[in-house]
Amino acid sequence: MTEYAYAVVHDGNKNILMFRKNQRGYFFRWKAIKRQGKELHGGGKWSIPGGKVDSRPRPNETDQQWKERVTPEAVREFEEETRTNISALPSTCQRWWDDALHAYYYGTYFECIPDQLKDSLDGFAPVLAAGKNAHDLIRNGKIHEGFDVRLIEGCGIAQRDDEQESVEIWNIDAKWNEIETWTADRDLSWFYQILLKMRQ
């Protein structure tokens, strides 16, 4: 069984941070350079930061135990993709089972105040810009395997993993017609379920 955790940052009024994923990633853990780029799952589409859960479930794990285990995983994934630590934000967590993939996926919801949500866009801008700069330099052969992108001029504050291209604030109700179309998209159907829970 595999598990995946996703971090939704919201303001309590159905406004969330929604990210657009790169088509390909060119660096991971700052030093793992992919000269040809690595095709990303759901590349080019809207996304919620997240990924595979590293911790292993306990035998007969209670709801409280899996929430305590998975929430730090969502925090870690968000920080790897945005260089922002959200561990101080109050959170709740839900999970779903995907029978086809034999996997659990978790939506972890981190609530901030409305001004924090708006201010975060300004905070993400230089991080994602530095990541894009490193991304482009690698594609053009200017950064090679073994380099640490943080040591390259203009790339110092890049995110750990080259996954997210841009970010917007979405209101779930205003965007619901678009979100509903995700049910038929294998790359986005989990995100539909995660956001549907917020709308209920």
Residue pairs with C-beta under 8 A, 6 or more apart in sequence:
1 102
1 103
1 104
2 52
2 53
2 101
2 102
2 103
2 104
3 52
3 53
3 57
3 70
3 103
3 104
3 105
3 106
4 50
4 51
4 52
4 53
4 103
4 104
4 105
4 106
4 190
5 50
5 51
5 53
5 70
5 71
5 73
5 74
5 77
5 105
5 106
5 108
6 48
6 49
6 50
6 74
6 77
6 105
6 106
6 107
6 108
6 190
6 191
6 194
7 48
7 49
7 50
7 74
7 75
7 77
7 78
7 86
7 108
7 110
8 16
8 17
8 48
8 107
8 108
8 109
8 110
8 194
8 195
8 198
9 16
9 17
9 78
9 86
9 89
9 110
9 112
9 117
9 120
10 16
10 17
10 109
10 110
10 111
10 112
10 117
10 198
11 111
11 112
11 113
11 114
11 116
11 117
12 111
12 114
13 114
13 171
14 171
14 172
14 173
14 198
14 199
15 114
15 117
15 169
15 170
15 171
15 172
16 169
16 170
16 172
16 195
16 198
17 117
17 120
17 167
17 168
17 169
17 170
18 46
18 47
18 48
18 167
18 168
18 169
18 170
18 175
19 46
19 47
19 48
19 49
19 81
19 164
19 165
19 166
19 167
20 44
20 45
20 46
20 47
20 164
20 165
20 166
20 167
20 168
21 40
21 42
21 43
21 44
21 45
21 46
21 47
21 163
21 164
21 165
22 40
22 43
22 44
22 135
22 162
22 163
22 164
22 165
23 37
23 39
23 40
23 43
23 44
24 34
24 37
24 38
24 39
24 40
24 43
25 34
25 37
25 38
25 40
25 135
25 161
25 162
25 163
26 33
26 34
26 35
26 37
26 38
26 134
26 135
26 138
26 139
26 162
27 33
27 34
27 134
27 135
27 138
27 143
27 149
27 158
27 161
27 162
28 34
28 38
28 160
28 161
28 162
29 160
29 161
30 148
30 149
30 150
30 158
30 160
31 146
31 147
31 148
31 149
33 138
33 143
33 144
33 145
33 146
33 147
33 149
34 138
35 138
35 141
35 144
35 145
37 138
37 139
40 163
41 187
42 187
42 188
45 185
45 187
45 188
46 188
46 191
47 163
47 164
47 191
48 107
48 191
48 194
49 77
49 78
49 80
49 81
49 82
49 163
49 164
50 74
50 77
50 78
51 77
51 80
53 70
53 73
53 106
54 73
55 69
55 70
55 73
57 66
57 69
58 65
58 69
61 69
66 93
66 95
67 93
70 93
70 95
70 106
70 108
71 91
71 93
71 108
72 87
73 106
74 91
74 93
74 106
74 108
74 110
75 85
75 86
75 87
75 108
78 84
78 86
78 110
79 85
79 86
79 160
80 159
80 160
80 161
81 159
81 160
81 161
81 163
81 164
82 124
82 127
82 128
82 159
82 164
82 167
83 127
83 157
83 158
83 159
83 160
84 120
84 123
84 124
84 127
86 110
86 112
89 110
89 111
89 112
90 110
90 111
91 108
91 109
91 110
91 111
92 108
92 109
93 106
93 107
93 108
93 109
94 106
94 107
94 109
94 194
94 197
95 104
95 105
95 106
95 107
96 104
96 105
96 106
96 107
96 190
96 193
97 103
97 104
98 104
98 105
98 190
105 190
105 193
105 194
107 193
107 194
107 197
109 198
112 120
117 169
118 169
121 167
121 168
121 169
124 167
126 157
127 157
127 158
127 159
128 159
128 164
128 165
128 166
128 167
130 154
130 155
130 156
130 157
130 158
130 159
131 155
131 158
131 159
131 162
131 164
132 165
133 154
133 155
133 158
134 143
134 149
134 152
134 155
134 158
134 162
135 162
137 143
137 152
137 155
138 149
143 149
143 152
149 155
149 158
150 156
150 157
150 158
172 179
172 195
172 198
172 199
173 199
176 199
179 191
179 192
179 195
179 196
180 192
182 188
182 189
182 191
182 192
183 189
183 192
